[in-house]
Amino acid sequence: MIFSAGLGTRFKPWTNKHPKALAIVNGKSLLQRNIEYLQQYGVKDIIVNVHHFADQIEEALQKHNGWGSNIIISDERNEVLETGGGLLNAKKLFKPGERFITCNVDILTNLDISKLLKLHEESNALISFGVTDRKTSRYLLFDETMRLCGWRNKNTGEEKISIQKSDLVEKAYSCVVIFEYDIFKLMEEYNFSGKFSLIDVYLKLASNHLIKGFDHTGDKLVDVGKPESVAIAESIFI
């Protein structure tokens, strides 16, 4: 699933008339680049959620035949649900019992999904995701085994700790995530509904379920969240 429904408020003025998913980096939209990224690892059945200028995304997918992938639309036109709500809303579109991967349309990376999958399988985790040492305002916190233990906002000092341990390590979230299908049952058991973030889900589940970070520091990664980040992305992703 590629999360593509956001309002893109940091990406104005482009997002006054377009969805951020269709912002262009070296001649290709962010959406096309993420579809092609997943194709490199054999992922061709892709759910794309839509809200902001949803018609434009649907038209682009139709015009380009999904850039070679089988695309299913998860419609959030009535209300943008954030990543967690968007995932739960799309439950009916996933194949029951099957492991799956998600990414954010505004993150470009060359994280090796096969390595992430290997870690996920070997550790028997519920959820595994990429992280790096890059500078950000909000960090996920891990123990020495890279098990998720909490979250910290460096600007406000706020912390949410799921597992109390000393010497927790800060890592930045890369938004490429492997889930076991059981995540849907657990989100429902923990009464998640409506609009919510996947980070909230991770922190709620971390104490009783294994959630692993995969450190891929050194790989290419650009958060194309603001117009000025397009130039950075264009210097890295040809």
C-alpha positions as CSV (number, residue, x, y, z in Angstrom):
1,M,0.0,0.0,0.0
2,I,1.3,3.5,-0.9
3,F,-0.1,6.2,1.4
4,S,-1.1,9.0,-1.0
5,A,-4.1,10.7,0.6
6,G,-2.5,13.5,2.5
7,L,-3.3,17.1,2.1
8,G,0.3,18.1,1.5
9,T,0.1,21.3,3.5
10,R,3.9,21.6,3.7
11,F,4.1,21.3,-0.1
12,K,2.1,24.4,-1.0
13,P,1.6,26.1,-3.5
14,W,1.7,22.9,-5.6
15,T,-0.9,21.2,-3.4
16,N,-3.3,24.1,-3.9
17,K,-4.2,22.5,-7.2
18,H,-2.6,19.1,-7.2
19,P,-2.0,16.1,-4.9
20,K,1.5,15.8,-3.6
21,A,1.6,12.2,-5.0
22,L,1.9,13.7,-8.5
23,A,4.7,16.1,-7.8
24,I,7.5,15.6,-10.3
25,V,11.1,14.6,-9.5
26,N,13.2,14.4,-12.7
27,G,10.3,13.7,-15.0
28,K,8.5,11.1,-12.8
29,S,5.9,11.7,-10.2
30,L,6.4,10.6,-6.6
31,L,3.7,8.0,-7.1
32,Q,5.3,6.5,-10.2
33,R,8.7,6.4,-8.4
34,N,7.2,4.4,-5.5
35,I,5.3,2.1,-7.7
36,E,8.5,1.4,-9.7
37,Y,10.5,1.0,-6.4
38,L,8.1,-1.7,-5.2
39,Q,8.2,-3.4,-8.7
40,Q,12.0,-3.9,-8.2
41,Y,11.1,-6.4,-5.4
42,G,8.3,-8.2,-7.2
43,V,5.4,-6.2,-5.7
44,K,2.9,-5.4,-8.4
45,D,-0.4,-5.6,-6.5
46,I,-0.7,-2.2,-4.9
47,I,-3.3,-0.3,-3.0
48,V,-3.2,3.5,-3.3
49,N,-5.4,5.5,-0.9
50,V,-6.8,8.8,-2.2
51,H,-8.4,12.0,-0.7
52,H,-6.8,15.3,-1.8
53,F,-7.4,15.8,-5.6
54,A,-8.3,12.1,-5.7
55,D,-9.6,12.4,-9.3
56,Q,-6.2,13.5,-10.5
57,I,-4.5,10.5,-9.0
58,E,-7.1,8.1,-10.5
59,E,-6.7,9.8,-13.9
60,A,-2.9,9.5,-13.8
61,L,-3.1,5.8,-12.9
62,Q,-5.5,5.1,-15.7
63,K,-3.6,7.1,-18.3
64,H,-0.4,5.2,-17.5
65,N,-2.0,1.8,-16.8
66,G,-0.7,1.9,-13.2
67,W,2.9,2.2,-14.6
68,G,2.8,-1.6,-15.0
69,S,1.3,-2.5,-11.7
70,N,-2.2,-3.7,-10.7
71,I,-3.6,-0.7,-8.7
72,I,-6.6,-0.8,-6.4
73,I,-7.9,2.5,-5.1
74,S,-8.8,2.9,-1.4
75,D,-11.2,5.9,-1.4
76,E,-10.9,8.4,1.4
77,R,-12.6,11.3,-0.3
78,N,-15.0,11.8,2.6
79,E,-12.3,12.1,5.3
80,V,-8.6,11.8,5.3
81,L,-7.7,9.1,7.8
82,E,-3.9,9.4,8.3
83,T,-1.7,6.3,7.9
84,G,-3.3,4.1,10.6
85,G,-6.8,4.9,9.7
86,G,-6.0,4.7,6.0
87,L,-4.6,1.2,6.5
88,L,-7.5,-0.1,8.6
89,N,-10.0,1.4,6.1
90,A,-8.3,-0.6,3.3
91,K,-8.4,-3.9,5.2
92,K,-11.0,-5.4,2.8
93,L,-8.7,-4.8,-0.1
94,F,-5.8,-7.0,1.3
95,K,-5.6,-10.7,0.8
96,P,-6.6,-12.3,4.2
97,G,-3.6,-13.8,6.0
98,E,-1.0,-12.4,3.7
99,R,2.0,-10.3,4.9
100,F,2.2,-6.9,3.2
101,I,4.3,-3.8,2.8
102,T,3.4,-0.1,3.1
103,C,5.3,3.1,2.1
104,N,4.6,6.8,2.0
105,V,4.3,8.5,-1.4
106,D,6.5,11.5,-0.3
107,I,9.4,9.4,0.8
108,L,12.0,8.3,-1.8
109,T,14.5,5.7,-0.8
110,N,16.6,2.8,-2.1
111,L,16.2,0.7,1.1
112,D,16.7,-2.9,0.1
113,I,13.3,-4.5,0.8
114,S,14.7,-8.0,0.6
115,K,17.0,-7.2,3.5
116,L,14.2,-5.8,5.5
117,L,12.1,-8.9,4.8
118,K,15.0,-11.1,5.9
119,L,15.2,-9.3,9.2
120,H,11.4,-9.5,9.6
121,E,11.3,-13.2,9.0
122,E,14.3,-14.1,11.1
123,S,13.1,-12.2,14.1
124,N,9.5,-13.4,13.7
125,A,8.3,-9.8,14.2
126,L,4.8,-8.5,13.9
127,I,6.0,-5.3,12.2
128,S,9.4,-4.3,10.9
129,F,10.4,-1.0,9.3
130,G,13.4,1.0,8.1
131,V,15.1,3.6,10.2
132,T,18.2,5.7,9.8
133,D,20.4,8.1,11.8
134,R,19.2,11.2,10.0
135,K,18.3,14.4,11.9
136,T,14.6,14.9,12.6
137,S,12.4,16.4,15.3
138,R,10.6,13.1,16.2
139,Y,12.5,9.9,16.9
140,L,11.6,6.3,17.5
141,L,13.5,4.7,20.5
142,F,15.1,1.3,20.3
143,D,16.9,-1.1,22.7
144,E,20.2,-2.8,21.8
145,T,18.3,-5.5,19.8
146,M,16.5,-2.8,17.7
147,R,13.2,-3.6,19.4
148,L,10.9,-0.6,19.4
149,C,10.5,0.7,22.9
150,G,9.2,4.3,22.6
151,W,9.0,7.7,20.9
152,R,10.5,11.1,21.6
153,N,9.7,14.6,20.3
154,K,12.9,16.6,20.5
155,N,11.2,20.0,20.1
156,T,8.7,19.6,22.9
157,G,10.5,17.0,25.1
158,E,7.4,14.8,25.0
159,E,8.1,11.0,25.3
160,K,5.9,7.9,25.0
161,I,7.6,4.9,26.4
162,S,6.2,1.4,25.8
163,I,9.1,-0.6,27.3
164,Q,11.1,1.0,30.1
165,K,14.8,0.5,29.4
166,S,18.0,2.5,29.9
167,D,20.2,3.6,27.0
168,L,17.5,3.8,24.3
169,V,18.8,4.7,20.9
170,E,17.1,7.4,18.7
171,K,16.3,6.5,15.1
172,A,14.4,8.3,12.3
173,Y,11.4,6.5,10.7
174,S,11.8,5.7,7.0
175,C,8.1,4.8,6.4
176,V,8.8,1.5,4.6
177,V,7.1,-1.1,6.7
178,I,6.4,-4.9,6.6
179,F,3.3,-6.0,8.5
180,E,1.9,-9.4,9.4
181,Y,-1.8,-9.6,8.5
182,D,-2.6,-9.9,12.3
183,I,-2.2,-6.2,12.5
184,F,-5.8,-5.7,11.5
185,K,-7.1,-7.9,14.3
186,L,-4.9,-6.1,16.8
187,M,-6.0,-2.6,15.7
188,E,-9.6,-3.7,16.2
189,E,-8.9,-5.3,19.6
190,Y,-7.2,-2.1,20.7
191,N,-10.2,-0.1,19.5
192,F,-8.5,1.9,16.9
193,S,-10.9,3.6,14.5
194,G,-11.4,6.7,12.4
195,K,-8.4,9.0,12.0
196,F,-5.1,7.9,13.6
197,S,-1.4,7.4,12.9
198,L,0.5,4.2,12.5
199,I,3.0,5.5,15.1
200,D,0.2,5.4,17.7
201,V,-0.4,1.8,16.7
202,Y,3.3,0.9,17.1
203,L,3.5,2.5,20.5
204,K,0.3,0.8,21.7
205,L,1.4,-2.7,20.5
206,A,5.2,-2.5,21.2
207,S,5.1,-3.7,24.8
208,N,3.3,-7.0,24.0
209,H,4.4,-7.6,20.4
210,L,7.7,-7.6,18.7
211,I,8.3,-4.5,16.5
212,K,11.7,-4.2,14.9
213,G,13.7,-1.4,13.4
214,F,16.0,-2.1,10.4
215,D,18.8,0.4,10.3
216,H,19.7,1.2,6.7
217,T,21.7,4.4,7.4
218,G,23.8,5.2,4.4
219,D,21.1,4.4,1.9
220,K,19.5,7.1,-0.2
221,L,16.4,8.7,1.5
222,V,14.7,12.0,0.9
223,D,11.5,13.2,2.6
224,V,9.9,15.2,-0.3
225,G,7.7,17.0,2.2
226,K,8.4,20.6,1.1
227,P,8.9,22.2,-2.4
228,E,12.6,22.9,-1.7
229,S,13.2,19.2,-1.1
230,V,12.4,18.4,-4.8
231,A,15.8,19.8,-5.8
232,I,17.5,17.6,-3.2
233,A,15.6,14.6,-4.5
234,E,16.5,15.4,-8.1
235,S,20.2,15.4,-7.2
236,I,19.9,11.9,-5.7
237,F,17.2,10.1,-7.7
238,I,17.9,10.3,-11.4
